[in-house]
Amino acid sequence: MKRILASATICILVLLYLITLILAIADRSQSSSWFLASLFCTVVLPVLLWIYMHCYDLVKGKREEDTSEKDTKDGE
């Protein structure tokens, strides 16, 4: 799950960088906006991915603790 999300984030960033580069070479008026979007996403996407994976680990760990507690109660 984590590898898929990390790979998707990398693909999105690479595509965004390519679009920015192509627009900068083509000398479009919106290339500065794409550059700012690239800078923003370079910081925000990895942070959001980390937050999502951290929350996933917390929820997943909580579920494992719940099932282990049920197993110990059933054994009594």
N, C-alpha and C positions, 0 to 999 in steps of 0.2 A: 504494500500500500504506500509506504513512504517513498520507495524508489519511483513509483509511478507518478506521484505528486511532484517529486523533485525533478523528474525528467520533463514533465509537462511545464513546470515553471521555467526550466532552462530553455525549452523550445519557444515558449512565449517571449522570453527576453531576447533570444537570438533573432526571432522574426521581427520584433520591435526594432532592434538595432539595424537590421537589414533595411527595413522600411525607412528608418531615419537616414541611413546612408544614401539610399537611392534618391530620396527627396532632396537631400543636401546637394547631391551631384546634379540633379535636374534643376536646381536653383528655383525651387518653388517658394512661394511666400509662406507656406505653412511649415517649412522645414524646422523653423525655430520652435514651433509648438510641438512638433514630434520629438525634437531633442529634449525639451522639458519633460514631455511624457516619458521618454526613455529614462531620464535621470530619476524621475519620481518612481517609476516601476522598478528600477534597479534596487531601490531601497525598500519600497513597500511590499513587493511580491515575496521576497524571501522572508521578511518579517511576518507577513500573514501566513505563509506556509509553516513557519516555525510555530506560531501560535496555534494553528490548526493541529499540527502534529503533537504538540504538547497537550492540548485538550483531549485529543484522541487517546494518548497514552494514559492520561488521568482517568478517563472514562473506562478504558479497557482494563486498567489496573484495578479499578473499583469493582468491576464485574467479576474479575478473578478472585478478589477478596471475598465477595459475596458468595460465590460458589464454594470456596474453601471453607467458609463458615458453615454453610449448609451441610457439607460433607462431615464436619466434625460433630454437628448436632445430630445427624443421622446415625453416626457411629455410637452414640451414647445410649 
